Structures are given as structure tokens and as C-alpha cells.
Amino acid sequence: MDKTILLLGTGDTKSDEMQCLADCITGQGGSVLVMDVGVMGDPSCHVDISRHDVAAAAGTDNAGIIALGDENKAMAKTSEGASKLASELAAEGKVHGVLMLGGTMGTDLALDVCAALPLGFPKVILTTVAFSPLLPPDRISPDVTMVLWAGGLYGLNTVCRMSLAQAAGAVLGAARAAVDATVDRPMIGMTSLGSSSLRYMKHLKPALEARGFELAVFHTTGMGGQAFETLAKRDAFACVMDFSLVELSNELHGSVVNAGKDRMTAAGVAGIPQMIAPGGVSLIDMRAWDAPPPGLGDREIHAHNRLIACALMNLEEKRAAATAIAAKANAAKGPTRVLMPLQGIDEWDRPGGPFHDPEGLAAFAATLEADMQADLFEAIDAHINDAAFADRVLAILDSWIADGTVAKAN
């Protein structure tokens, strides 16, 4: 049985392109369900879900959307209906992937639709602004594929058809290759950086698997943190080990390497048992290929590779990060433990390391303890990468399993 792709586009302006995409998909043996998210006119291509159906799903009608009198408001309202319908079709198993096309207007809507769909559901956006700086990082679904719609702003041509064919093949291939998302073991969600910086997962993974858990480790360089928060929001984790908070401190200090203002909130809101540690919160990350952000140019900067570099936080910045972490941990609704490794929170933060800063670490730890609810805070006389830290994490987990806070794995 082949896959059905939900194809969304503005039928009043993109009918030729939508028909081309539909032909590409059916030509490869797939099926297509076409949704018109246009507002003003009738499409010339075949449509299965009309703009009137989309408006109705948003609790209005097409005339009501037009009456908003503003294209931004009209598209935002249309995206409500499109997101609702796409989510329902995916949940019912009637579509197995989604393909959307557009310029900035269609892409704005597409981002909302992607956010409404489950992580792992194939999503492809064919867009004139693929991964552009115009796109806020916190609106980009962590599993979305973007294909640049080159040469296709107005009408079909050879260059445009290449983009259309690539996008059609990408979504159909993804739908065919998608794996069953059924989890046969309770999952623990963990955050980290690469093992040159944080390596506790090497100690913890075999021990957690021996206890019957599956471990998913998320790389906290922006999109990884978004994926982590998305799954926590959907209650995908039996327990959270949020040990790399660099995205939170990056966002606080203006770095582009962040996961949005809601980082470190989803598990707390959902009441998921969580352990928290400030891994990586010694440094501010930046683009290695660009000039340092204002205020950081006079600091020592370490280039991790040609993409990402980092600079040491000053005392004030470390205290501010500790206060922000404490506020989010204090607001958690579920069982929470904040672990503070007193001997360092990053591999570079050791004696002889390039960013060893005992005074800054002590200030951070003191602020974190002062701002935390006393029963949530625990200091550990070890480095975050030491076996002693991992052993304490496992001891807390075992106590939570014993008292029923975390369900025992079969």
C-alpha cells in the first residue's frame, strides 16, 4: 500500500505548481490529497479540500477571512484551519506526509502546519526562503525538510521544475521510509553537547538501558533543544535528564544558538520527573564565520569548528544564567532535582582547560543555590563529566523508581 501526501498551496496563485507537484508524486506511485489555502480566487488545479473547508475549520468562512482586510491576518486565520485539518488527517492515518509550497506568505502558514504535526511525521516545505534568517528558529519544526524553490516565483520553467521534483521525491521517500513511532520501552530524554564538552551520557546510557529504559540524547545547539521540548510537551518521556542548558543561557545573552524562550519549560509544565544540571553554562556560543556579537569581541574566543565558536561568560552573565535556571526549575509542577557539579560544568572548565574559571563557577553555584527552593537543589562535589556525577544521577533515578515517581521499566 503506497503513501498519500497532503499537498498545500495557494490555489489562486500557485495552481500550475501544485498540479506539477501532484503529477510528480502520482508519477512515482504515490497518492495526493490537495488542500487549497488560498483566499481570494478559485484554483485551476484539482482540489480535495477547498479554501471554504479550511475557513470552516478555523471557525469562520472565506468571506469572513477576506473581511479581515489584511493579508497577514487573513493568512494567520487560514493557517488555523489548515493546521487543524492537517493534524486530524495525520491522526486518522489518511495522509502519511505533508508538502507545502510558497513564498514568505505560504511559508508562514507552512510553519504553523508543521508545528501541529507530530515529530517524525514527514514534512517538506518548498520555499523561496529556505532556512532564511527571516525564519525565527523557534518556529522551525526540528524535523522539517526545506527545499529552496529556485526560479519559480512566477510560472513553471526548467529550474523551477527541478525544485518541484526534488521536493515531491523528498516527501514521498520520507513517507515510505518512515519508521513506526511505537515505543516499546519507557524513554528517558537527555540533553548534551558533543563528548569533547559533555560526556556523562557515556556513563549513563548502558546503565539506563540495563534498567529497561530507552535513552534519547538531544544535541543542544538550537534545533535539538526544540525537538527535546516538543517531545516533553507531548509527554513522550518517563523521566527527563536536562543536563545541558547552554541554549537557555545563550538565549538569555542574545546568542543565535538557542531554542527559544520556552527552553527548559515543557517537562516542568507536563509534570514529568526531571533532573537538571547546568552543563555548558560557562560559555556563550556564536557563529564562527561571523564577527563576534557586540560586547564579546574583546574576549578570548574558541573556535570549535568553522561553524560554531564560544566565549567565556563573565561573572555577571553567569549569575544571570543561574537566576534564570532557578526560576524555571522552581516553576516545575513535577518532581525536580537540580544538581550542581561544584568542580566544573564543561570539559574545558577543568584546571588547565581553556575556560577554567573557579571564581565564575563558584559565583554561579552560589546564585543558583540562593535562588532555588532548598528542597530542589543538590550540590555534588564532582565535575559533571566524572563518574561520581553519573552515579548520583542513577541513585536518584533508582529512588524515584522505588517510590513510584518514575514507573519501573518492564
FITI-237012 format. One line per field, with one value per residue (C-alpha): x, y, z; residue number from 1. Coordinates in nm, 3 decimals, padded with zeros to 5 digits. Layout:
<rs>
X X_... .
Y Y_... .
Z Z_... .
num NUM_... .
</rs>
This chain:
<rs>
X 00.000_00.160_00.151_-00.078_00.078_-00.113_-00.025_-00.095_-00.069_-00.250_-00.463_-00.541_-00.173_00.009_-00.224_00.029_00.296_00.054_-00.054_00.310_00.385_00.078_00.185_00.538_00.401_00.148_00.408_00.619_00.329_00.204_-00.135_-00.215_-00.474_-00.476_-00.568_-00.621_-00.503_-00.562_-00.802_-00.908_-00.976_-01.062_-00.787_-00.748_-00.596_-00.787_-00.857_-00.983_-01.008_-01.125_-01.046_-01.403_-01.335_-01.018_-01.203_-01.475_-01.212_-01.091_-01.443_-01.529_-01.595_-01.398_-01.590_-01.503_-01.135_-01.144_-01.329_-01.029_-00.894_-00.530_-00.330_-00.129_-00.440_-00.608_-00.319_-00.287_-00.655_-00.624_-00.329_-00.551_-00.788_-00.509_-00.324_-00.637_-00.728_-00.373_-00.343_-00.673_-00.585_-00.247_-00.401_-00.659_-00.387_-00.537_-00.213_00.146_00.342_00.283_00.428_00.373_00.491_00.507_00.698_00.701_00.321_00.288_00.593_00.444_00.140_00.354_00.549_00.224_00.109_00.441_00.421_00.079_00.207_00.390_00.767_00.868_00.576_00.735_00.722_00.867_00.839_00.926_01.000_01.173_01.313_01.450_01.632_01.649_01.736_01.375_01.257_01.252_01.436_01.159_00.905_01.105_00.990_01.301_01.230_01.122_01.293_01.318_01.389_01.476_01.216_01.462_01.346_00.980_00.838_00.617_00.544_00.699_01.040_01.323_01.490_01.160_01.064_01.389_01.295_00.940_01.056_01.312_01.053_00.798_01.055_01.173_00.832_00.721_01.053_01.030_00.675_00.779_01.082_00.915_00.953_00.685_00.688_00.561_00.790_00.833_01.033_00.987_01.209_01.439_01.507_01.855_02.032_02.402_02.672_02.939_03.158_03.454_03.246_02.998_03.027_02.805_02.587_02.871_02.841_02.463_02.348_02.444_02.319_01.983_01.940_02.021_01.730_01.498_01.484_01.549_01.770_01.733_02.011_01.943_02.227_02.169_02.268_01.922_01.714_01.800_01.659_01.344_01.296_01.352_01.094_00.844_00.859_00.846_00.536_00.377_00.459_00.698_00.943_00.916_01.189_01.397_01.771_01.821_02.194_02.294_02.136_02.359_02.062_01.886_02.187_02.260_01.908_01.936_02.255_02.148_02.317_02.160_02.240_01.924_01.599_01.366_01.242_01.046_01.355_01.353_00.978_00.792_00.886_00.802_00.462_00.384_00.487_00.748_01.005_01.323_01.682_01.855_02.223_02.387_02.612_02.779_02.660_03.009_03.017_02.824_02.807_02.829_02.878_03.245_03.225_03.088_03.219_03.172_02.847_02.867_03.035_03.220_03.491_03.743_03.710_03.904_03.708_03.749_03.652_03.510_03.494_03.420_03.052_03.046_03.269_03.230_03.343_03.363_03.080_03.170_03.063_02.750_02.636_02.689_02.485_02.206_02.203_02.182_01.887_01.704_01.761_01.641_01.322_01.227_01.312_01.114_00.808_00.806_00.491_00.652_00.935_01.251_01.612_01.875_02.226_02.522_02.863_03.100_03.417_03.308_03.023_03.213_03.523_03.702_03.618_03.892_04.233_04.449_04.146_04.098_03.791_03.870_03.711_03.685_03.561_03.289_03.181_03.158_02.950_02.719_02.675_02.612_02.348_02.178_02.155_02.035_01.760_01.644_01.384_01.602_01.443_01.514_01.886_02.174_02.545_02.777_03.149_03.250_03.288_02.985_03.186_03.306_03.165_03.055_02.806_02.655_02.643_02.445_02.202_02.142_02.094_01.824_01.657_01.660_01.498_01.231_01.163_01.144_00.886_00.684_00.783_00.916_00.738_00.957_01.053_00.945 .
Y 00.000_00.329_00.660_00.960_01.305_01.611_01.892_02.250_02.563_02.882_02.765_03.119_03.187_02.851_02.613_02.524_02.444_02.243_02.039_01.976_01.854_01.631_01.481_01.418_01.232_01.023_00.956_00.791_00.575_00.787_00.946_01.311_01.495_01.862_02.142_02.494_02.755_03.049_03.325_03.540_03.323_02.981_02.733_02.588_02.264_01.978_02.040_01.791_02.033_02.379_02.718_02.714_02.390_02.545_02.857_02.646_02.452_02.789_02.871_03.120_03.134_03.260_03.587_03.639_03.587_03.834_04.081_04.091_04.334_04.248_03.977_03.896_03.846_03.652_03.408_03.366_03.274_03.039_02.868_02.786_02.588_02.428_02.318_02.169_01.974_01.851_01.733_01.546_01.378_01.266_01.132_00.935_00.783_00.932_01.109_00.998_01.313_01.680_01.900_02.275_02.540_02.915_03.237_03.416_03.403_03.031_02.955_03.145_02.917_02.607_02.663_02.654_02.337_02.165_02.266_02.100_01.764_01.501_01.479_01.219_01.283_01.364_01.739_01.915_02.286_02.405_02.770_03.075_03.144_02.801_02.834_03.211_03.444_03.564_03.241_03.254_02.945_02.865_02.834_02.582_02.227_02.032_01.756_01.967_01.942_02.262_02.275_02.606_02.694_02.838_03.025_02.962_03.287_03.326_03.034_02.700_02.659_02.409_02.540_02.553_02.200_02.067_02.210_02.078_01.728_01.723_01.827_01.573_01.295_01.401_01.385_01.064_00.896_01.010_00.879_00.542_00.519_00.643_00.401_00.300_00.553_00.299_00.296_-00.047_00.081_00.391_00.666_00.900_01.231_01.369_01.683_01.714_01.855_01.664_01.440_01.680_01.906_01.686_01.309_01.189_01.006_00.758_00.655_00.671_00.507_00.146_00.181_00.321_00.053_-00.214_-00.076_-00.124_00.234_00.372_00.681_00.966_01.228_01.570_01.794_02.138_02.355_02.506_02.262_01.974_02.163_02.240_01.871_01.786_02.041_01.924_01.565_01.663_01.870_01.559_01.353_01.126_01.085_00.880_01.098_01.394_01.446_01.800_01.835_02.079_02.422_02.620_02.703_02.872_03.084_03.157_03.292_03.499_03.664_03.719_03.426_03.289_02.937_02.898_02.701_02.990_03.146_02.834_02.616_02.421_02.458_02.170_01.895_02.121_02.214_01.850_01.738_01.493_01.391_01.574_01.611_01.930_02.027_02.336_02.164_02.407_02.720_02.867_02.987_03.196_03.034_03.225_03.177_03.107_03.251_03.590_03.883_03.835_03.984_04.326_04.305_03.980_04.096_04.168_03.822_03.506_03.313_02.944_02.818_02.467_02.432_02.658_02.681_02.743_02.929_03.036_03.293_03.270_03.436_03.699_03.684_03.891_03.678_03.357_03.490_03.595_03.249_03.084_03.304_03.216_02.843_02.860_03.043_02.780_02.490_02.644_02.669_02.296_02.108_01.765_01.612_01.813_01.792_02.050_01.907_02.146_01.986_02.201_02.104_02.208_02.206_02.165_01.966_02.293_02.401_02.196_02.301_02.369_02.392_02.696_02.817_02.711_02.978_02.876_03.219_03.222_02.868_02.950_03.262_03.064_02.787_03.034_03.222_02.902_02.775_03.109_03.138_02.775_02.622_02.446_02.103_02.106_02.189_01.946_02.021_01.742_01.762_01.638_01.753_01.700_01.454_01.248_00.904_01.037_01.270_00.986_00.763_01.024_01.061_00.686_00.682_00.949_00.765_00.440_00.613_00.758_00.414_00.264_00.517_00.516_00.865_00.706_00.397_00.086_-00.038_-00.392 .
Z 00.000_-00.107_00.073_00.048_00.061_00.177_-00.062_00.049_-00.160_-00.251_-00.542_-00.656_-00.731_-00.746_-00.932_-01.204_-00.947_-00.732_-01.032_-01.124_-00.770_-00.770_-01.104_-00.970_-00.668_-00.857_-01.126_-00.856_-00.739_-00.452_-00.393_-00.329_-00.124_-00.225_00.018_-00.112_00.138_-00.092_-00.001_-00.294_-00.600_-00.737_-00.829_-01.177_-01.044_-00.879_-00.510_-00.249_00.044_-00.059_00.088_00.218_00.407_00.553_00.664_00.826_01.021_01.155_01.275_01.003_00.630_00.333_00.327_00.692_00.620_00.332_00.555_00.787_00.530_00.592_00.416_00.728_00.940_00.660_00.626_01.003_01.026_00.729_00.896_01.195_00.975_00.771_01.084_01.238_00.924_00.864_01.223_01.203_00.872_01.009_01.332_01.132_00.912_00.596_00.499_00.554_00.475_00.403_00.128_00.127_-00.116_-00.107_-00.078_00.256_00.280_00.215_00.428_00.723_00.706_00.647_00.968_01.167_00.994_01.068_01.434_01.461_01.331_01.537_01.545_01.289_01.056_00.716_00.648_00.345_00.268_-00.083_-00.021_-00.161_00.187_00.283_00.620_00.571_00.862_00.820_00.984_01.365_01.495_01.742_01.459_01.256_01.333_01.432_01.177_00.878_00.540_00.340_-00.033_-00.195_-00.457_-00.707_-01.017_-00.950_-00.822_-01.128_-01.357_-01.445_-01.607_-01.610_-01.294_-01.108_-01.215_-01.071_-00.729_-00.755_-00.846_-00.564_-00.306_-00.432_-00.420_-00.074_00.090_-00.079_00.000_00.362_00.392_00.252_00.479_00.799_01.091_01.338_01.621_01.875_02.180_02.338_02.638_02.852_02.719_02.907_02.736_02.793_02.667_02.600_02.377_02.186_02.401_02.378_02.603_02.794_02.823_03.111_02.856_02.806_03.171_03.182_02.858_02.940_03.298_03.187_02.922_03.180_03.382_03.084_02.956_02.610_02.605_02.355_02.373_02.217_02.095_02.245_01.951_01.893_01.692_01.926_02.222_02.026_01.946_02.313_02.428_02.164_02.284_02.651_02.577_02.425_02.736_02.545_02.835_03.154_03.301_03.186_03.242_03.122_03.179_02.902_02.941_02.709_02.482_02.772_02.868_02.501_02.451_02.766_02.639_02.278_02.103_01.785_01.910_02.114_02.128_02.207_02.528_02.631_02.666_02.995_03.048_02.880_03.126_03.419_03.277_03.197_03.547_03.414_03.679_03.590_03.691_03.581_03.567_03.414_03.162_02.923_03.103_03.110_02.753_02.502_02.158_01.831_01.459_01.396_01.045_01.151_01.352_01.729_01.863_02.033_02.370_02.300_02.061_02.340_02.499_02.430_02.167_02.099_01.752_01.796_01.417_01.120_01.221_01.596_01.840_02.201_02.453_02.831_03.024_03.277_03.642_03.591_03.297_03.495_03.786_03.547_03.389_03.732_03.826_03.502_03.552_03.912_03.814_03.558_03.790_04.076_03.849_03.761_03.857_03.885_04.088_04.022_04.134_04.032_04.053_04.077_04.000_04.204_04.017_03.670_03.418_03.092_02.992_02.914_03.270_03.440_03.577_03.275_03.043_02.814_03.007_03.362_03.585_03.953_04.060_03.795_03.877_04.249_04.175_03.951_04.210_04.494_04.292_04.182_04.539_04.673_04.412_04.426_04.652_04.908_04.863_04.488_04.500_04.550_04.523_04.406_04.479_04.134_03.775_03.552_03.341_03.639_03.711_04.052_03.884_03.678_03.985_04.177_03.885_03.885_04.263_04.236_03.949_04.146_04.443_04.214_04.069_04.418_04.539_04.216_04.098_03.779_03.653_03.658_03.313_03.229 .
num 1_2_3_4_5_6_7_8_9_10_11_12_13_14_15_16_17_18_19_20_21_22_23_24_25_26_27_28_29_30_31_32_33_34_35_36_37_38_39_40_41_42_43_44_45_46_47_48_49_50_51_52_53_54_55_56_57_58_59_60_61_62_63_64_65_66_67_68_69_70_71_72_73_74_75_76_77_78_79_80_81_82_83_84_85_86_87_88_89_90_91_92_93_94_95_96_97_98_99_100_101_102_103_104_105_106_107_108_109_110_111_112_113_114_115_116_117_118_119_120_121_122_123_124_125_126_127_128_129_130_131_132_133_134_135_136_137_138_139_140_141_142_143_144_145_146_147_148_149_150_151_152_153_154_155_156_157_158_159_160_161_162_163_164_165_166_167_168_169_170_171_172_173_174_175_176_177_178_179_180_181_182_183_184_185_186_187_188_189_190_191_192_193_194_195_196_197_198_199_200_201_202_203_204_205_206_207_208_209_210_211_212_213_214_215_216_217_218_219_220_221_222_223_224_225_226_227_228_229_230_231_232_233_234_235_236_237_238_239_240_241_242_243_244_245_246_247_248_249_250_251_252_253_254_255_256_257_258_259_260_261_262_263_264_265_266_267_268_269_270_271_272_273_274_275_276_277_278_279_280_281_282_283_284_285_286_287_288_289_290_291_292_293_294_295_296_297_298_299_300_301_302_303_304_305_306_307_308_309_310_311_312_313_314_315_316_317_318_319_320_321_322_323_324_325_326_327_328_329_330_331_332_333_334_335_336_337_338_339_340_341_342_343_344_345_346_347_348_349_350_351_352_353_354_355_356_357_358_359_360_361_362_363_364_365_366_367_368_369_370_371_372_373_374_375_376_377_378_379_380_381_382_383_384_385_386_387_388_389_390_391_392_393_394_395_396_397_398_399_400_401_402_403_404_405_406_407_408_409_410 .
</rs>
